């Protein structure tokens, strides 16, 4: 069973699961132009655990912007500089 909790810094959230912790950072909507149409994505109601395990890999960098979660592994600058 998965459990969603805010991380200790109050930024983004973490999905805790028996197989590990899966981090997702928030990307403000004003930066939506950086990710929209450029990266693989899934709806916020989708399974972070399932997508990482089946498609993206456990080390994938995911950001949530609006209603979608984007895989920005190919441009880590977005994850580390723009998302929180």
PDB file of N, CA, C and O in Angstrom:
ATOM      1  N   UNK A   1       0.838  -1.173   0.000  1.00  0.00           N
ATOM      2  CA  UNK A   1       0.000   0.000   0.000  1.00  0.00           C
ATOM      3  C   UNK A   1       0.886   1.241   0.000  1.00  0.00           C
ATOM      4  O   UNK A   1       1.841   1.324   0.772  1.00  0.00           O
ATOM      5  N   UNK A   2       0.579   2.181  -0.844  1.00  0.00           N
ATOM      6  CA  UNK A   2       1.365   3.418  -0.955  1.00  0.00           C
ATOM      7  C   UNK A   2       0.829   4.466   0.016  1.00  0.00           C
ATOM      8  O   UNK A   2      -0.353   4.473   0.360  1.00  0.00           O
ATOM      9  N   UNK A   3       1.722   5.347   0.446  1.00  0.00           N
ATOM     10  CA  UNK A   3       1.343   6.434   1.335  1.00  0.00           C
ATOM     11  C   UNK A   3       1.996   7.708   0.813  1.00  0.00           C
ATOM     12  O   UNK A   3       3.206   7.736   0.584  1.00  0.00           O
ATOM     13  N   UNK A   4       1.214   8.754   0.624  1.00  0.00           N
ATOM     14  CA  UNK A   4       1.714  10.032   0.120  1.00  0.00           C
ATOM     15  C   UNK A   4       1.950  10.961   1.306  1.00  0.00           C
ATOM     16  O   UNK A   4       1.056  11.163   2.128  1.00  0.00           O
ATOM     17  N   UNK A   5       3.151  11.524   1.394  1.00  0.00           N
ATOM     18  CA  UNK A   5       3.460  12.440   2.484  1.00  0.00           C
ATOM     19  C   UNK A   5       4.281  13.602   1.952  1.00  0.00           C
ATOM     20  O   UNK A   5       5.077  13.429   1.030  1.00  0.00           O
ATOM     21  N   UNK A   6       4.093  14.795   2.531  1.00  0.00           N
ATOM     22  CA  UNK A   6       4.975  15.896   2.157  1.00  0.00           C
ATOM     23  C   UNK A   6       6.381  15.565   2.656  1.00  0.00           C
ATOM     24  O   UNK A   6       6.530  14.916   3.691  1.00  0.00           O
ATOM     25  N   UNK A   7       7.405  16.002   1.936  1.00  0.00           N
ATOM     26  CA  UNK A   7       8.752  15.705   2.418  1.00  0.00           C
ATOM     27  C   UNK A   7       9.097  16.629   3.576  1.00  0.00           C
ATOM     28  O   UNK A   7       8.340  17.550   3.885  1.00  0.00           O
ATOM     29  N   UNK A   8      10.229  16.390   4.213  1.00  0.00           N
ATOM     30  CA  UNK A   8      10.570  17.127   5.427  1.00  0.00           C
ATOM     31  C   UNK A   8      10.841  18.603   5.188  1.00  0.00           C
ATOM     32  O   UNK A   8      10.800  19.395   6.129  1.00  0.00           O
ATOM     33  N   UNK A   9      11.118  18.986   3.954  1.00  0.00           N
ATOM     34  CA  UNK A   9      11.390  20.385   3.647  1.00  0.00           C
ATOM     35  C   UNK A   9      10.131  21.146   3.222  1.00  0.00           C
ATOM     36  O   UNK A   9      10.190  22.351   2.981  1.00  0.00           O
ATOM     37  N   UNK A  10       9.002  20.453   3.129  1.00  0.00           N
ATOM     38  CA  UNK A  10       7.758  21.093   2.721  1.00  0.00           C
ATOM     39  C   UNK A  10       7.687  21.370   1.232  1.00  0.00           C
ATOM     40  O   UNK A  10       6.855  22.161   0.786  1.00  0.00           O
ATOM     41  N   UNK A  11       8.555  20.723   0.453  1.00  0.00           N
ATOM     42  CA  UNK A  11       8.561  20.938  -0.988  1.00  0.00           C
ATOM     43  C   UNK A  11       8.235  19.639  -1.690  1.00  0.00           C
ATOM     44  O   UNK A  11       8.788  18.593  -1.348  1.00  0.00           O
ATOM     45  N   UNK A  12       7.359  19.688  -2.654  1.00  0.00           N
ATOM     46  CA  UNK A  12       6.981  18.486  -3.381  1.00  0.00           C
ATOM     47  C   UNK A  12       6.343  17.468  -2.456  1.00  0.00           C
ATOM     48  O   UNK A  12       5.833  17.818  -1.392  1.00  0.00           O
ATOM     49  N   UNK A  13       6.372  16.230  -2.857  1.00  0.00           N
ATOM     50  CA  UNK A  13       5.880  15.182  -1.990  1.00  0.00           C
ATOM     51  C   UNK A  13       6.606  13.891  -2.321  1.00  0.00           C
ATOM     52  O   UNK A  13       7.211  13.747  -3.383  1.00  0.00           O
ATOM     53  N   UNK A  14       6.529  12.956  -1.385  1.00  0.00           N
ATOM     54  CA  UNK A  14       7.161  11.668  -1.563  1.00  0.00           C
ATOM     55  C   UNK A  14       6.095  10.598  -1.478  1.00  0.00           C
ATOM     56  O   UNK A  14       5.148  10.710  -0.699  1.00  0.00           O
ATOM     57  N   UNK A  15       6.250   9.567  -2.275  1.00  0.00           N
ATOM     58  CA  UNK A  15       5.353   8.431  -2.224  1.00  0.00           C
ATOM     59  C   UNK A  15       6.128   7.307  -1.567  1.00  0.00           C
ATOM     60  O   UNK A  15       7.115   6.819  -2.118  1.00  0.00           O
ATOM     61  N   UNK A  16       5.680   6.893  -0.382  1.00  0.00           N
ATOM     62  CA  UNK A  16       6.359   5.822   0.320  1.00  0.00           C
ATOM     63  C   UNK A  16       5.717   4.501  -0.071  1.00  0.00           C
ATOM     64  O   UNK A  16       4.491   4.390  -0.116  1.00  0.00           O
ATOM     65  N   UNK A  17       6.533   3.513  -0.352  1.00  0.00           N
ATOM     66  CA  UNK A  17       6.064   2.185  -0.731  1.00  0.00           C
ATOM     67  C   UNK A  17       7.063   1.181  -0.202  1.00  0.00           C
ATOM     68  O   UNK A  17       8.207   1.535   0.086  1.00  0.00           O
ATOM     69  N   UNK A  18       6.649  -0.065  -0.070  1.00  0.00           N
ATOM     70  CA  UNK A  18       7.543  -1.100   0.438  1.00  0.00           C
ATOM     71  C   UNK A  18       8.826  -1.191  -0.390  1.00  0.00           C
ATOM     72  O   UNK A  18       9.873  -1.556   0.145  1.00  0.00           O
ATOM     73  N   UNK A  19       8.765  -0.871  -1.663  1.00  0.00           N
ATOM     74  CA  UNK A  19       9.919  -0.978  -2.555  1.00  0.00           C
ATOM     75  C   UNK A  19      10.808   0.254  -2.523  1.00  0.00           C
ATOM     76  O   UNK A  19      11.851   0.264  -3.176  1.00  0.00           O
ATOM     77  N   UNK A  20      10.435   1.288  -1.789  1.00  0.00           N
ATOM     78  CA  UNK A  20      11.263   2.488  -1.703  1.00  0.00           C
ATOM     79  C   UNK A  20      10.440   3.760  -1.680  1.00  0.00           C
ATOM     80  O   UNK A  20       9.209   3.718  -1.666  1.00  0.00           O
ATOM     81  N   UNK A  21      11.128   4.890  -1.678  1.00  0.00           N
ATOM     82  CA  UNK A  21      10.483   6.197  -1.681  1.00  0.00           C
ATOM     83  C   UNK A  21      10.632   6.815  -3.062  1.00  0.00           C
ATOM     84  O   UNK A  21      11.707   6.772  -3.659  1.00  0.00           O
ATOM     85  N   UNK A  22       9.557   7.383  -3.558  1.00  0.00           N
ATOM     86  CA  UNK A  22       9.528   7.948  -4.900  1.00  0.00           C
ATOM     87  C   UNK A  22       9.218   9.432  -4.795  1.00  0.00           C
ATOM     88  O   UNK A  22       8.134   9.810  -4.352  1.00  0.00           O
ATOM     89  N   UNK A  23      10.158  10.271  -5.196  1.00  0.00           N
ATOM     90  CA  UNK A  23      10.047  11.723  -5.032  1.00  0.00           C
ATOM     91  C   UNK A  23       9.475  12.378  -6.274  1.00  0.00           C
ATOM     92  O   UNK A  23       9.847  12.041  -7.398  1.00  0.00           O
ATOM     93  N   UNK A  24       8.568  13.315  -6.061  1.00  0.00           N
ATOM     94  CA  UNK A  24       8.017  14.148  -7.135  1.00  0.00           C
ATOM     95  C   UNK A  24       8.100  15.594  -6.658  1.00  0.00           C
ATOM     96  O   UNK A  24       7.642  15.910  -5.560  1.00  0.00           O
ATOM     97  N   UNK A  25       8.676  16.469  -7.468  1.00  0.00           N
ATOM     98  CA  UNK A  25       8.754  17.888  -7.123  1.00  0.00           C
ATOM     99  C   UNK A  25       7.671  18.654  -7.876  1.00  0.00           C
ATOM    100  O   UNK A  25       7.191  18.214  -8.921  1.00  0.00           O
ATOM    101  N   UNK A  26       7.294  19.810  -7.326  1.00  0.00           N
ATOM    102  CA  UNK A  26       6.318  20.684  -7.971  1.00  0.00           C
ATOM    103  C   UNK A  26       7.025  21.699  -8.869  1.00  0.00           C
ATOM    104  O   UNK A  26       8.036  22.287  -8.485  1.00  0.00           O
ATOM    105  N   UNK A  27       6.487  21.892 -10.049  1.00  0.00           N
ATOM    106  CA  UNK A  27       6.974  22.907 -10.975  1.00  0.00           C
ATOM    107  C   UNK A  27       5.859  23.931 -11.125  1.00  0.00           C
ATOM    108  O   UNK A  27       4.769  23.583 -11.579  1.00  0.00           O
ATOM    109  N   UNK A  28       6.103  25.189 -10.753  1.00  0.00           N
ATOM    110  CA  UNK A  28       5.054  26.201 -10.875  1.00  0.00           C
ATOM    111  C   UNK A  28       4.521  26.287 -12.307  1.00  0.00           C
ATOM    112  O   UNK A  28       5.267  26.101 -13.269  1.00  0.00           O
ATOM    113  N   UNK A  29       3.242  26.567 -12.433  1.00  0.00           N
ATOM    114  CA  UNK A  29       2.584  26.613 -13.740  1.00  0.00           C
ATOM    115  C   UNK A  29       3.212  27.663 -14.647  1.00  0.00           C
ATOM    116  O   UNK A  29       3.134  27.538 -15.869  1.00  0.00           O
ATOM    117  N   UNK A  30       3.836  28.698 -14.078  1.00  0.00           N
ATOM    118  CA  UNK A  30       4.471  29.720 -14.925  1.00  0.00           C
ATOM    119  C   UNK A  30       5.633  29.143 -15.737  1.00  0.00           C
ATOM    120  O   UNK A  30       6.083  29.770 -16.697  1.00  0.00           O
ATOM    121  N   UNK A  31       6.126  27.955 -15.362  1.00  0.00           N
ATOM    122  CA  UNK A  31       7.189  27.289 -16.112  1.00  0.00           C
ATOM    123  C   UNK A  31       6.673  26.149 -16.977  1.00  0.00           C
ATOM    124  O   UNK A  31       7.453  25.321 -17.449  1.00  0.00           O
ATOM    125  N   UNK A  32       5.383  26.104 -17.183  1.00  0.00           N
ATOM    126  CA  UNK A  32       4.782  25.020 -17.958  1.00  0.00           C
ATOM    127  C   UNK A  32       5.359  24.925 -19.368  1.00  0.00           C
ATOM    128  O   UNK A  32       5.441  23.834 -19.932  1.00  0.00           O
ATOM    129  N   UNK A  33       5.757  26.055 -19.937  1.00  0.00           N
ATOM    130  CA  UNK A  33       6.324  26.062 -21.290  1.00  0.00           C
ATOM    131  C   UNK A  33       7.617  25.252 -21.381  1.00  0.00           C
ATOM    132  O   UNK A  33       8.007  24.844 -22.475  1.00  0.00           O
ATOM    133  N   UNK A  34       8.285  25.015 -20.260  1.00  0.00           N
ATOM    134  CA  UNK A  34       9.517  24.230 -20.261  1.00  0.00           C
ATOM    135  C   UNK A  34       9.273  22.739 -20.466  1.00  0.00           C
ATOM    136  O   UNK A  34      10.149  22.025 -20.954  1.00  0.00           O
ATOM    137  N   UNK A  35       8.074  22.268 -20.090  1.00  0.00           N
ATOM    138  CA  UNK A  35       7.815  20.823 -20.124  1.00  0.00           C
ATOM    139  C   UNK A  35       6.715  20.394 -21.086  1.00  0.00           C
ATOM    140  O   UNK A  35       6.732  19.270 -21.588  1.00  0.00           O
ATOM    141  N   UNK A  36       5.767  21.274 -21.345  1.00  0.00           N
ATOM    142  CA  UNK A  36       4.599  20.903 -22.137  1.00  0.00           C
ATOM    143  C   UNK A  36       4.985  20.497 -23.557  1.00  0.00           C
ATOM    144  O   UNK A  36       5.587  21.278 -24.293  1.00  0.00           O
ATOM    145  N   UNK A  37       4.637  19.284 -23.927  1.00  0.00           N
ATOM    146  CA  UNK A  37       4.897  18.773 -25.260  1.00  0.00           C
ATOM    147  C   UNK A  37       6.315  18.281 -25.496  1.00  0.00           C
ATOM    148  O   UNK A  37       6.633  17.821 -26.593  1.00  0.00           O
ATOM    149  N   UNK A  38       7.177  18.370 -24.482  1.00  0.00           N
ATOM    150  CA  UNK A  38       8.575  17.985 -24.655  1.00  0.00           C
ATOM    151  C   UNK A  38       8.951  16.697 -23.927  1.00  0.00           C
ATOM    152  O   UNK A  38       9.931  16.042 -24.281  1.00  0.00           O
ATOM    153  N   UNK A  39       8.174  16.340 -22.917  1.00  0.00           N
ATOM    154  CA  UNK A  39       8.523  15.200 -22.079  1.00  0.00           C
ATOM    155  C   UNK A  39       7.339  14.254 -21.923  1.00  0.00           C
ATOM    156  O   UNK A  39       6.179  14.651 -22.037  1.00  0.00           O
ATOM    157  N   UNK A  40       7.667  12.986 -21.657  1.00  0.00           N
ATOM    158  CA  UNK A  40       6.620  12.015 -21.358  1.00  0.00           C
ATOM    159  C   UNK A  40       5.896  12.416 -20.089  1.00  0.00           C
ATOM    160  O   UNK A  40       6.515  12.925 -19.155  1.00  0.00           O
ATOM    161  N   UNK A  41       4.590  12.192 -20.047  1.00  0.00           N
ATOM    162  CA  UNK A  41       3.825  12.599 -18.874  1.00  0.00           C
ATOM    163  C   UNK A  41       2.674  11.652 -18.613  1.00  0.00           C
ATOM    164  O   UNK A  41       2.311  10.839 -19.463  1.00  0.00           O
ATOM    165  N   UNK A  42       2.113  11.766 -17.443  1.00  0.00           N
ATOM    166  CA  UNK A  42       0.902  11.045 -17.079  1.00  0.00           C
ATOM    167  C   UNK A  42       0.108  11.913 -16.120  1.00  0.00           C
ATOM    168  O   UNK A  42       0.653  12.836 -15.515  1.00  0.00           O
ATOM    169  N   UNK A  43      -1.181  11.618 -15.979  1.00  0.00           N
ATOM    170  CA  UNK A  43      -2.071  12.423 -15.152  1.00  0.00           C
ATOM    171  C   UNK A  43      -1.717  12.276 -13.685  1.00  0.00           C
ATOM    172  O   UNK A  43      -1.210  11.237 -13.262  1.00  0.00           O
ATOM    173  N   UNK A  44      -1.983  13.311 -12.913  1.00  0.00           N
ATOM    174  CA  UNK A  44      -1.649  13.312 -11.492  1.00  0.00           C
ATOM    175  C   UNK A  44      -2.330  12.186 -10.721  1.00  0.00           C
ATOM    176  O   UNK A  44      -1.859  11.804  -9.649  1.00  0.00           O
ATOM    177  N   UNK A  45      -3.424  11.651 -11.244  1.00  0.00           N
ATOM    178  CA  UNK A  45      -4.112  10.549 -10.564  1.00  0.00           C
ATOM    179  C   UNK A  45      -3.482   9.194 -10.880  1.00  0.00           C
ATOM    180  O   UNK A  45      -3.880   8.172 -10.321  1.00  0.00           O
ATOM    181  N   UNK A  46      -2.490   9.193 -11.783  1.00  0.00           N
ATOM    182  CA  UNK A  46      -1.798   7.953 -12.133  1.00  0.00           C
ATOM    183  C   UNK A  46      -0.849   7.502 -11.029  1.00  0.00           C
ATOM    184  O   UNK A  46      -0.649   8.207 -10.041  1.00  0.00           O
ATOM    185  N   UNK A  47      -0.276   6.340 -11.205  1.00  0.00           N
ATOM    186  CA  UNK A  47       0.598   5.749 -10.202  1.00  0.00           C
ATOM    187  C   UNK A  47       2.062   6.112 -10.455  1.00  0.00           C
ATOM    188  O   UNK A  47       2.654   5.692 -11.450  1.00  0.00           O
ATOM    189  N   UNK A  48       2.634   6.893  -9.547  1.00  0.00           N
ATOM    190  CA  UNK A  48       4.052   7.246  -9.637  1.00  0.00           C
ATOM    191  C   UNK A  48       4.889   5.979  -9.524  1.00  0.00           C
ATOM    192  O   UNK A  48       5.844   5.796 -10.279  1.00  0.00           O
ATOM    193  N   UNK A  49       4.545   5.122  -8.607  1.00  0.00           N
ATOM    194  CA  UNK A  49       5.278   3.875  -8.400  1.00  0.00           C
ATOM    195  C   UNK A  49       5.235   3.012  -9.646  1.00  0.00           C
ATOM    196  O   UNK A  49       6.264   2.504 -10.090  1.00  0.00           O
ATOM    197  N   UNK A  50       4.052   2.846 -10.212  1.00  0.00           N
ATOM    198  CA  UNK A  50       3.896   2.017 -11.409  1.00  0.00           C
ATOM    199  C   UNK A  50       4.659   2.568 -12.604  1.00  0.00           C
ATOM    200  O   UNK A  50       5.308   1.810 -13.325  1.00  0.00           O
ATOM    201  N   UNK A  51       4.590   3.877 -12.824  1.00  0.00           N
ATOM    202  CA  UNK A  51       5.273   4.476 -13.969  1.00  0.00           C
ATOM    203  C   UNK A  51       6.794   4.376 -13.812  1.00  0.00           C
ATOM    204  O   UNK A  51       7.499   4.099 -14.783  1.00  0.00           O
ATOM    205  N   UNK A  52       7.297   4.599 -12.605  1.00  0.00           N
ATOM    206  CA  UNK A  52       8.735   4.483 -12.403  1.00  0.00           C
ATOM    207  C   UNK A  52       9.199   3.037 -12.556  1.00  0.00           C
ATOM    208  O   UNK A  52      10.224   2.776 -13.185  1.00  0.00           O
ATOM    209  N   UNK A  53       8.456   2.111 -11.989  1.00  0.00           N
ATOM    210  CA  UNK A  53       8.861   0.705 -12.064  1.00  0.00           C
ATOM    211  C   UNK A  53       8.748   0.143 -13.472  1.00  0.00           C
ATOM    212  O   UNK A  53       9.603  -0.637 -13.893  1.00  0.00           O
ATOM    213  N   UNK A  54       7.722   0.519 -14.198  1.00  0.00           N
ATOM    214  CA  UNK A  54       7.453  -0.101 -15.496  1.00  0.00           C
ATOM    215  C   UNK A  54       8.090   0.641 -16.674  1.00  0.00           C
ATOM    216  O   UNK A  54       8.536   0.006 -17.629  1.00  0.00           O
ATOM    217  N   UNK A  55       8.139   1.974 -16.619  1.00  0.00           N
ATOM    218  CA  UNK A  55       8.565   2.740 -17.793  1.00  0.00           C
ATOM    219  C   UNK A  55       9.812   3.595 -17.594  1.00  0.00           C
ATOM    220  O   UNK A  55      10.741   3.515 -18.397  1.00  0.00           O
ATOM    221  N   UNK A  56       9.853   4.408 -16.548  1.00  0.00           N
ATOM    222  CA  UNK A  56      10.880   5.435 -16.432  1.00  0.00           C
ATOM    223  C   UNK A  56      12.139   5.006 -15.697  1.00  0.00           C
ATOM    224  O   UNK A  56      13.208   5.565 -15.947  1.00  0.00           O
ATOM    225  N   UNK A  57      12.050   4.057 -14.821  1.00  0.00           N
ATOM    226  CA  UNK A  57      13.187   3.658 -13.988  1.00  0.00           C
ATOM    227  C   UNK A  57      13.135   4.354 -12.642  1.00  0.00           C
ATOM    228  O   UNK A  57      12.579   5.444 -12.515  1.00  0.00           O
ATOM    229  N   UNK A  58      13.713   3.723 -11.649  1.00  0.00           N
ATOM    230  CA  UNK A  58      13.618   4.234 -10.276  1.00  0.00           C
ATOM    231  C   UNK A  58      14.358   5.545 -10.061  1.00  0.00           C
ATOM    232  O   UNK A  58      14.054   6.267  -9.111  1.00  0.00           O
ATOM    233  N   UNK A  59      15.315   5.872 -10.913  1.00  0.00           N
ATOM    234  CA  UNK A  59      16.080   7.111 -10.755  1.00  0.00           C
ATOM    235  C   UNK A  59      15.531   8.266 -11.586  1.00  0.00           C
ATOM    236  O   UNK A  59      16.174   9.310 -11.695  1.00  0.00           O
ATOM    237  N   UNK A  60      14.363   8.091 -12.166  1.00  0.00           N
ATOM    238  CA  UNK A  60      13.770   9.141 -13.008  1.00  0.00           C
ATOM    239  C   UNK A  60      13.459  10.381 -12.180  1.00  0.00           C
ATOM    240  O   UNK A  60      13.067  10.283 -11.017  1.00  0.00           O
ATOM    241  N   UNK A  61      13.638  11.544 -12.789  1.00  0.00           N
ATOM    242  CA  UNK A  61      13.328  12.826 -12.147  1.00  0.00           C
ATOM    243  C   UNK A  61      11.937  13.253 -12.602  1.00  0.00           C
ATOM    244  O   UNK A  61      11.724  13.537 -13.781  1.00  0.00           O
ATOM    245  N   UNK A  62      10.991  13.299 -11.665  1.00  0.00           N
ATOM    246  CA  UNK A  62       9.611  13.637 -11.995  1.00  0.00           C
ATOM    247  C   UNK A  62       9.210  14.962 -11.376  1.00  0.00           C
ATOM    248  O   UNK A  62       9.533  15.247 -10.222  1.00  0.00           O
ATOM    249  N   UNK A  63       8.495  15.776 -12.161  1.00  0.00           N
ATOM    250  CA  UNK A  63       7.936  17.028 -11.651  1.00  0.00           C
ATOM    251  C   UNK A  63       6.453  17.076 -11.980  1.00  0.00           C
ATOM    252  O   UNK A  63       6.013  16.599 -13.026  1.00  0.00           O
ATOM    253  N   UNK A  64       5.696  17.664 -11.065  1.00  0.00           N
ATOM    254  CA  UNK A  64       4.273  17.850 -11.309  1.00  0.00           C
ATOM    255  C   UNK A  64       4.031  19.310 -11.650  1.00  0.00           C
ATOM    256  O   UNK A  64       4.441  20.213 -10.921  1.00  0.00           O
ATOM    257  N   UNK A  65       3.357  19.523 -12.771  1.00  0.00           N
ATOM    258  CA  UNK A  65       3.013  20.864 -13.210  1.00  0.00           C
ATOM    259  C   UNK A  65       1.556  20.839 -13.631  1.00  0.00           C
ATOM    260  O   UNK A  65       1.196  20.168 -14.599  1.00  0.00           O
ATOM    261  N   UNK A  66       0.720  21.563 -12.913  1.00  0.00           N
ATOM    262  CA  UNK A  66      -0.709  21.520 -13.206  1.00  0.00           C
ATOM    263  C   UNK A  66      -1.262  20.141 -12.880  1.00  0.00           C
ATOM    264  O   UNK A  66      -1.066  19.634 -11.776  1.00  0.00           O
ATOM    265  N   UNK A  67      -1.951  19.536 -13.839  1.00  0.00           N
ATOM    266  CA  UNK A  67      -2.580  18.234 -13.626  1.00  0.00           C
ATOM    267  C   UNK A  67      -1.730  17.066 -14.105  1.00  0.00           C
ATOM    268  O   UNK A  67      -2.187  15.923 -14.074  1.00  0.00           O
ATOM    269  N   UNK A  68      -0.518  17.324 -14.541  1.00  0.00           N
ATOM    270  CA  UNK A  68       0.299  16.253 -15.096  1.00  0.00           C
ATOM    271  C   UNK A  68       1.648  16.141 -14.404  1.00  0.00           C
ATOM    272  O   UNK A  68       2.176  17.118 -13.873  1.00  0.00           O
ATOM    273  N   UNK A  69       2.193  14.937 -14.421  1.00  0.00           N
ATOM    274  CA  UNK A  69       3.517  14.655 -13.895  1.00  0.00           C
ATOM    275  C   UNK A  69       4.408  14.334 -15.087  1.00  0.00           C
ATOM    276  O   UNK A  69       4.085  13.469 -15.900  1.00  0.00           O
ATOM    277  N   UNK A  70       5.530  15.037 -15.184  1.00  0.00           N
ATOM    278  CA  UNK A  70       6.427  14.920 -16.332  1.00  0.00           C
ATOM    279  C   UNK A  70       7.743  14.259 -15.928  1.00  0.00           C
ATOM    280  O   UNK A  70       8.238  14.468 -14.820  1.00  0.00           O
ATOM    281  N   UNK A  71       8.299  13.469 -16.827  1.00  0.00           N
ATOM    282  CA  UNK A  71       9.601  12.855 -16.641  1.00  0.00           C
ATOM    283  C   UNK A  71      10.644  13.771 -17.275  1.00  0.00           C
ATOM    284  O   UNK A  71      10.767  13.813 -18.499  1.00  0.00           O
ATOM    285  N   UNK A  72      11.395  14.506 -16.454  1.00  0.00           N
ATOM    286  CA  UNK A  72      12.365  15.481 -16.968  1.00  0.00           C
ATOM    287  C   UNK A  72      13.801  14.996 -16.801  1.00  0.00           C
ATOM    288  O   UNK A  72      14.720  15.807 -16.679  1.00  0.00           O
ATOM    289  N   UNK A  73      13.997  13.693 -16.793  1.00  0.00           N
ATOM    290  CA  UNK A  73      15.325  13.115 -16.600  1.00  0.00           C
ATOM    291  C   UNK A  73      16.319  13.600 -17.649  1.00  0.00           C
ATOM    292  O   UNK A  73      17.497  13.780 -17.340  1.00  0.00           O
ATOM    293  N   UNK A  74      15.869  13.812 -18.873  1.00  0.00           N
ATOM    294  CA  UNK A  74      16.779  14.245 -19.939  1.00  0.00           C
ATOM    295  C   UNK A  74      17.232  15.698 -19.772  1.00  0.00           C
ATOM    296  O   UNK A  74      18.222  16.103 -20.382  1.00  0.00           O
ATOM    297  N   UNK A  75      16.527  16.488 -18.959  1.00  0.00           N
ATOM    298  CA  UNK A  75      16.924  17.868 -18.647  1.00  0.00           C
ATOM    299  C   UNK A  75      16.846  18.079 -17.136  1.00  0.00           C
ATOM    300  O   UNK A  75      15.902  18.702 -16.648  1.00  0.00           O
ATOM    301  N   UNK A  76      17.822  17.569 -16.395  1.00  0.00           N
ATOM    302  CA  UNK A  76      17.775  17.656 -14.930  1.00  0.00           C
ATOM    303  C   UNK A  76      17.771  19.086 -14.387  1.00  0.00           C
ATOM    304  O   UNK A  76      17.395  19.312 -13.236  1.00  0.00           O
ATOM    305  N   UNK A  77      18.182  20.038 -15.199  1.00  0.00           N
ATOM    306  CA  UNK A  77      18.167  21.448 -14.785  1.00  0.00           C
ATOM    307  C   UNK A  77      16.763  21.878 -14.352  1.00  0.00           C
ATOM    308  O   UNK A  77      16.617  22.648 -13.402  1.00  0.00           O
ATOM    309  N   UNK A  78      15.741  21.392 -15.035  1.00  0.00           N
ATOM    310  CA  UNK A  78      14.357  21.739 -14.688  1.00  0.00           C
ATOM    311  C   UNK A  78      14.035  21.221 -13.289  1.00  0.00           C
ATOM    312  O   UNK A  78      13.426  21.934 -12.491  1.00  0.00           O
ATOM    313  N   UNK A  79      14.435  19.993 -12.987  1.00  0.00           N
ATOM    314  CA  UNK A  79      14.165  19.379 -11.691  1.00  0.00           C
ATOM    315  C   UNK A  79      14.889  20.111 -10.568  1.00  0.00           C
ATOM    316  O   UNK A  79      14.297  20.392  -9.526  1.00  0.00           O
ATOM    317  N   UNK A  80      16.166  20.422 -10.775  1.00  0.00           N
ATOM    318  CA  UNK A  80      16.982  20.987  -9.705  1.00  0.00           C
ATOM    319  C   UNK A  80      16.861  22.505  -9.570  1.00  0.00           C
ATOM    320  O   UNK A  80      17.015  23.021  -8.463  1.00  0.00           O
ATOM    321  N   UNK A  81      16.590  23.246 -10.663  1.00  0.00           N
ATOM    322  CA  UNK A  81      16.575  24.709 -10.586  1.00  0.00           C
ATOM    323  C   UNK A  81      15.185  25.336 -10.521  1.00  0.00           C
ATOM    324  O   UNK A  81      14.991  26.347  -9.845  1.00  0.00           O
ATOM    325  N   UNK A  82      14.225  24.749 -11.216  1.00  0.00           N
ATOM    326  CA  UNK A  82      12.900  25.372 -11.299  1.00  0.00           C
ATOM    327  C   UNK A  82      11.864  24.745 -10.379  1.00  0.00           C
ATOM    328  O   UNK A  82      10.968  25.437  -9.896  1.00  0.00           O
ATOM    329  N   UNK A  83      11.974  23.452 -10.132  1.00  0.00           N
ATOM    330  CA  UNK A  83      10.985  22.763  -9.300  1.00  0.00           C
ATOM    331  C   UNK A  83      11.388  22.837  -7.840  1.00  0.00           C
ATOM    332  O   UNK A  83      12.561  23.006  -7.508  1.00  0.00           O
ATOM    333  N   UNK A  84      10.401  22.708  -6.982  1.00  0.00           N
ATOM    334  CA  UNK A  84      10.670  22.699  -5.532  1.00  0.00           C
ATOM    335  C   UNK A  84       9.959  21.560  -4.866  1.00  0.00           C
ATOM    336  O   UNK A  84      10.066  21.392  -3.651  1.00  0.00           O
TER     337      UNK A  84
END
